């Protein structure tokens, strides 16, 4: 048998990001057992070759590697320790947490798992659902270098992995990534309003600046969402706010002032409080239009 076929994977959390990641692992030949709180989301992967477990402890029974892709630190802590996954994992197994959680929580998880003979890698990802489906995620891995190197074959179907430092370093890099994402979404949204107010087409503006210094994945993907006014979730606004709140907590701990980040955090806080947490984070455009008493341009779809 190949090394791939003998490494059993449990994947805990098969939502927007977890499902396409699990599909990539299955397509690469790994045996994958999946679990999700809503079992219907896990069962949707059966046709791709996955086995479904009714509990997270059943999913990790005999697993060499357990991926977690859950909503926040509390959810990861609950699954690992309250629901018994840490105790159910065999000695020598590895937990790869691809969730976006606070760095101190990741370090705490690593410490507790090591005491049980289980390795831990915090490996949050960037690239959204598009990147998860294409296998082009940016994976920021914190933890032991040797443990991460040993996972090269496993990470390969998912994207490009970079070892960024010790436990928790992956999460701090993901928070920094989320700063850039949120601020850039805000900048693109404000620019869209400015050009529309000045009589230009938002769509043509986006086309005109592609390839210039303002080019970015945010302009490419979320700028198109803003033009089309299509805010079906890829990245939820409430999760963007969760990450920005974590950035604020870390900034306070480090004694840093991050004024741009704080401005965009407050904007997302208001937007989510008004009931928009399930919209894509590019929908921040709607908040900015509201405070400016403006609506989208009539030619947005032209």
Secondary structure, DSSP 4 states (H G I P E B T S, - for coil): --HHHH--EEEE--STTHHHHHHHHHHTT--EEEE-SSHHHHHTTGGGT-EE-SSHHHHHTT-SEEEE--SSHHHHHIIIIISSHHHHSPTT-EEEE-S---HHHHHHHHHHHHTTT-EEEEEEEESHHHHHHHT-EEEEEES-HHHHHTTHHHHHTTEEEEEEESTTHHHHHHHHHHHHHHHHHHHHHHHHHHHHHTT--HHHHHHHHTTSTT--HIIIIIHHHHHHT----SSBHHHHHHHHHHHHHHHHHHT---HHHHHHHHHHHHHIIIIITTSBGGGHHHHHHHHTT----TTTT-
